[in-house]
Amino acid sequence: MNLPSIVVVGGGAGGLELVTRLGHRLGRRGRAEIVLVDRNATHIWKPLLHEVATGALDSGLDEISYQAHSSQHGYRFQHGTLSGIDREARTLTLAPVLDAAGDEVLPARELAYDQLVLALGSVSNDFDTPGVGEHCHFLDSPQQAEAFRQQMLNTFLRHNDPRLEQPARMAVGIVGAGATGVELAAELHEASRMLHSYGVTALDSDRLEVHLIEAAPRVLPALPERISAAVHRELERLGVRIHAETRVTRVEATAIHTADGQRIAIDLGVWAAGIKAPALLSTLGLQTEKNHRLKVRDTLQSTEDPRIFAMGDCASCPQPDGGTVPPRAQAAHQQVATLYHNLQAQRAGKPLKPFAYRDRGSLISLAHFDAIGSLMRGASARSLFIEGHLAKLFYASLYRLHQRAIHGTVKTGLMIVVDGLNRFLKPRLKLH
């Protein structure tokens, strides 16, 4: 007898947590075939990519092999990129997998599904700004973060050239003062300090210029003003040059140009100003918004097909207040529980639950220097402002909660011990 198949496309935080829970409940017991599809072979928690970009986190140590994880948690992994869906036949097509030389490793394939969950996340939105694609780094994937890290190291090394006029300086332009841009700005100052202490570069943080450019009136425009103001003060204390209410008009290899006529000289450029869902979603015959996010019901079912669900950044889910669920990691984490219930309820012919997003607060990490944020108090709109060591502890706990969801309590506890040992055994920064 053929088992019903639940296919999840996208192994980000939400997708991986979902297949882990479904694998434990249905896959291991032979009640359904659970399949995860992802274009990458490994997983790393996306909120940590700014640390990968500076070398504060070694992706080789923290990434998770989907193949190994699937064998331990009751689901099956398929390496590939979604290219199309046949809703009548209930099949999806995966594009061929190519190696670095462009040679085919796996051919195009079809997978059958009874229920499909799209968890493709988001990518940076450059708003068609000239020069961004050619001259800016993005931090949407571990590969992009690693590419930035390699160029950052090379740029630091070039500033060691004795023929350069002294004192040499290095400038990094970060467009977008959301969480990624703010956290990267702080991490860069820590990275320059560590690289200087290891003798990699003669440049220290005093000769690093970080320009944080934001079109909105303040940094972290989506978060409460109190958090924004506290982060602004801390960034200025570190020496970050904040350009608020500044719209970028074009980017060159050595400069960022703004609408008010500024030319900000840079050695490295990073674009972190807004996100959108992958454009592929608008080609699947499902209803989408202009930013390609799939329109879904409050049950997380697509508006066109009740057997196709969507979650996370790629889903536009309505809420009782008339808005939609914000594209945040905590939203995807919360949606896992609703989808876990609804997928099983649909198979059993039972009513599905609506998803209600609850804001648990916001936390921003400024490298080792500080952490700032707020925690929501229960169901009320009141929040508790926190900073310093307590905020750092809560920020670190977010990653541990994700690890616990995909590894279990015992293994996560062992990982905490190993991470503590590595702080003494390994350099604090990845230098190669």
N, C-alpha and C positions, 0 to 999 in steps of 0.2 A: 504494500500500500504506500502510495506517495504521500510524504508528509507535507503539510501546508508550509509555505515558505514566506518568511518575513525578511525582506532585504532592506538594509540601512545603507544609504550612500553618503559617505563622509564620516571619517573617523576622528573628528575633533573631540572636544571635551564631552559634549552632549551625546554624539553618536557612539563613542566608545563606552560611555557609561551605560547607555541604553542596551547595546548588544551584550554587555557583560551581565546585566540583570536578566535579560531575556534568555541568554545562554544558560544561566544557572537554573532558571525556572522551567524553560521549555526545551532547550537544546539538549541538556544533559539527560533529561527524562524521556527523550525521544518523542516529544509531543509536537515539535515543529522544527524545521530547519532554519537556523538563524544565520544570515550571511551579512558580512560587512564588506563594503566596497570602498577602496580609497586609492588615490593616485600615487600615494607615497607608501613606502614599505614600513615606515615607523611613525610613531606618534610622539609629539611633545606638546605640553600645555601651552596654548597660544599666548596667554598673558605673560609668559616668561621669555618671549622672543627678543625683547629688548635686552635681556641679560645675555642671551646667546650672541646678540649682535656686538656686545662689548667684550665677550669672553668671560664675563662673571659666572656664566653657567656653561659647562661643557656638554653640548648636546649629545656627544658620544656616550656620556655616562648616564644621562637622564632620559634619553629617548627609549621608547618601548617598541619592540618588534611586534607588529600585528600578528604575524604568523605564529610566533611563540605564544603570545597572549591568547590567541584563539584556541590553540590546542589545550590550554589550561582552563578555559572558561566556557566551553560548550557551544562555540559558534564557529563558522567557517569564514576564512578571509579570502577575498578575491582582489588581486592587485590590478587596478585599471581605472580609467577615466570614463565617466558617464558621457555618452554621445547622443543618446536618444531613447525615447520610450514609446512602445506600442501599447496603448491603453486597452485596445480591444483584445489583443493576444495576451496581455499582462506579461510583457517581456521588456527588458531594458537591454540596450546595446552598450558594450564597452569598447572604446577605441583601442587600437593596437598599442601595446607597450613597447617603446623604443629604448635602446641604450643611448649612451652619450654620443656615440658616433652616428646615430640615426638608424641603426639596424634594428629590425623587428625581433623582439624577444618573445612576445606573446601576440597572437593574432587577435583580430576583433572577435568578440564573443557575445553571445546572448545569454541572459539569465532570466528564468521565469520567476514570477513573484505572485503571491496571493495578497500580500500587503507590502506597501513600499513607503519608506520614510526617507525624505530628502533632508539631509543635514550638511549642506555644502558650505556653510559658513559665509564669509564675506571676503572681499578683496578691497584694496585701496581704490579710492575714487579720485582721479586726477582732474576731473571736471574739464577735460580737454585743454588743460593749460599747456601752451607750447613749451617744449623742451623737457617736460617732467619725465616722460618715459625714457628719454635718452640719457639724462644727466642726474636723475635722483634714484636713490635706493628705496625700496619698499620693504616692509617687514611683515609680509603676509604668510611666510613659510619659513621653516628652518633653513632651507637652501638660500633664501634671500638674506636672512639674518647672518648666515655664515659668509656669504659674499661680501656683505658690508664689513664684517669683522676682518676679513682678509685685506680688504682695501684700506681699512682704518690702520691696521698694523703696517702696511706698506707706506702709507702716508706719514705715519710717525717716523718710520725708518728714513724716508727721504729727507725729513727735516734734520737728520743727523749729518747730512752732507757738510763737510767743513768749508766748502766753497760758498755756502749760503751766508748772507749778511746776518750778523748777530745783533740782538737776540732774535732768533727765528720764532715765528708764531704759526699756529694752525687754527683754521676756522672751519666750523661745522655749522651748516644751516639746516634746521629742522622746521619744516612747514607743517603746522598743525600742533596746537597746544592742548590736545586731549590727553587721555591717560598715557598712550604710547609715547607721544612726543615729550611730555613732561618727565616721565620715568627714564626715557633714553637720555635726556639732557643731564639729569643727575648722574646716571651711570657713566656717561662719558667723562665727567670730572673725576669720578672714582677710578676709571680705567686709566686715565692719563697719569694719575698719581701712582698707581700700582706699576704701570709700565716704566715710569721714571725710577721707581725704587728698585725694579729688577734690572735696570741698566739697558732696557730695550731702546729707550729714546732719551735724548737730552731735554726734551720738552717736559715740563711738569704742568700741573693744572693752572698755574699762574700765567702760562703762555698758551693756553687753550681758549679760544673764543667760541662759545656756543651761542648761536642766534636762534631763538625760539620765536617763530613767526605765526601769528594767529589773526584771522580775519575778524573774529568776534571781539567784543570790548575787553575780554579778560581770558586768562588761561582757564582751562577746564570749564568751558561755558555750560556744559550739560549738568554740572554738579552744583551743590549749594554754594552761595557766594562766600560763606565763611571758610569753606575748604579751599576755594579758589584763592582767597586773599592770603591764607596761611601758606599755601604752596608758593604763591607769587613771592612772598617775603623770603622763603627759604631758598628759592632758586636765585633770587638776586643776591643773597648772602653768598651763594656758591660762585657767583660771577656770571651767571647766565644772563645774556642780553635779551630782554623780552620786548618784542615788537607787537603790541596789541593793536587791534583795528587796522591791520595792515594786510591788504590783499595782494597776493602774488600774481603777476601778469605773465611772466615767462621765466624760464630757468636756462642758464648757460652752464658750461662745464666749470666755470670759475666764478659765477655770480648768480644771485637771485635778484630779479627786478620786481619792483612793487608798483602798485597803482599811484602812489604818492611821489614817484620819481626816485626812490632810493635804489642804489645798487649795492647789494650786500655781497662782498667778496667772500668766497668759500673755497675750501679744499675738498670738502665732502658735502653732499646734499642728501637729505632724507625727506621723503614725502609721507606724512602721517595725517593728512587733512581730509578726513571723511572716508566713509566706506560705502560699498554697494555690494549687492549679491552678484554671483557670477552670471555673465550675460547668457550663458547656456540655458538658464532657467526660462528665459523668455522665448525659447525655441521649442519648448516641449508641448505646446498646445494647452497650457494651463494659464490661468489668469495671474498676471503679475503687475507690479507697479512700475513706474519709470526707472526706479533703481534696481529693477529685476527681482525684487523680493516677491515671493509667491504669496498670493492672497489666500489665507486659510480661515476657516470658521474657528470659533472659540474652542472647539474640540481638537484643533490642530489638523483637521482634514482639509485638503484643498477644496476650493469652491467648485471645482469642475468634476472631481472624482473622489468619492468617499473612501476608496481603498488606498489613496495616495495621501500621505501625511507629510508635514514639513515642520521643522523645528529650528531654533537658534536664529542666527543672524539672517538667514536666507528666508525666513518666514515673517509675514506681516499679519500678526494675530490681533484681532480687535479686543478691546477691553471695555468694561462697563462705563468708564468715564468718557468714552468716545475716541480715545487715543489707541495706540497700538503698543505692543510689548517692545521695550527698548532693546537694541542689539547689544546685550551685555552677557558676560559669562554666567552670571548668577541666574539670568533668565533661562538659558539653555539647561543649566543644572536643575532648575525647578521643573522644566518641561519634561524631563526624563520620567518623573513619577507619573505625570498625567498620561504620557504616551504608553508607558508600561501598562497602565490600567486599561487605556482605551483600545490598544491593540488586542488584548485578551478579551475585553468586553465585546468588541465587534465580532470576533470569532465565535463567541458564545451567544450572540444575538441579544446582548444586554445593552442598556442605555450607556452612552458615553459621557464622560465628565467634561465640563468646560474648564479651560485653563485660566486661573486667576493669578496674575503676577503680583508678588509681594516684594517691594523694595527692601532689601536687608541692609542698605547703607552702601557707602562707597569708601574705598581705601586706596591711597596712593602711596607707593614706595619711592623714596628718594635715595636710592642706593643704601649705603650703610649710614648715611647722614641722619635720616629721619623717616618717619611715616606719618601720614596725616589722613584723617577720614572721619566718618560718622557711622554709627550703628543705629538702626531703626529700633524703636522701643515697641515691640509687639505689634498690634494691629493699628496703633495710633500713628499719626503723622509726625510725632515728636522724634527727634533724633538726639543721640548722645555723641558729642564731639570728642574725639580722642586723638592723641598724638604721642610721639616718642616711643619708648620701649613697648608700651601696651599696644599701640597701633601696629608696630612691627610684628608683635606676636600674633595679632589677629590676621595680619596680611599673610604671614607664613602659613597660618592654619588653613587658608583658602586652598592652597596647593595640596596640603596634607589631606583635606577632605576629598579632593579629586582623586588622589592616590588611593585613599581608602575605598572609594567607590569602585575602582577598577582592579584593586589588588587584594582588598580585605584588610582587616585590622592588624593581624599578626605581621604580614609582610610589610605593611606600611610602617609599623613600629621598628622593624629591622632596618628599613631604609633610613629612618631618622637617625638610628645609631651609626649606620655606615656613612651618612652625610656628615655627621659630627666628626667622625674619624678622618674623613677626607680633608676637612679643614686644616688638620694638623699635618697630614701626609702629602698633600698636593699643593702646588701654587694656588693662590687665591684667584688667579686669572689664567685663562688658557692662552699660552704664549706661542703656539705653533699652528 
